[in-house]
Amino acid sequence: MAVRFCPRCGTLLRPRRVGGELQLYCVKCGYHEIAKSIEPYSVKAEVRRNPKDKILVLESSQQPATAQIVKGISCPKCGNEEAYFWMIQTRAADEPPTRFYRCTKCGHTWREYA
């Protein structure tokens, strides 16, 4: 049996047994149909995601190639007025990216949410 998608909403149809027959059903809209053949069919019901899966790790002396030097930003640690600046999309796509700064003098890194 090939993987099937709901004709109404496009969600993956999941297998279940009802009264001895195999059905494919949609968890989103409730659509169901009788499965034509019984072959091994498995779907992982839950996807687990570790929030730390997409962490960007930078060595203390590195910054991304896209980093630019900006003046007029005060380092909260040493008060220096010059820092490297870069932006990374750390949250959902419909939210603004996170701005990172790294002091050119002491190397302290901090972030700013828009």
ABEGO torsion letter per residue (X at the ends): XBBBBBAAAGBBBBBBBBGGBBBBBBAAAGBBBBBABBBBBBBBABBBBBAAAABBBBBAABBBAABBBBBGBBBAAAGBABBBBBBBBABBAABBBBBBBBBAAAGBBBBBBX
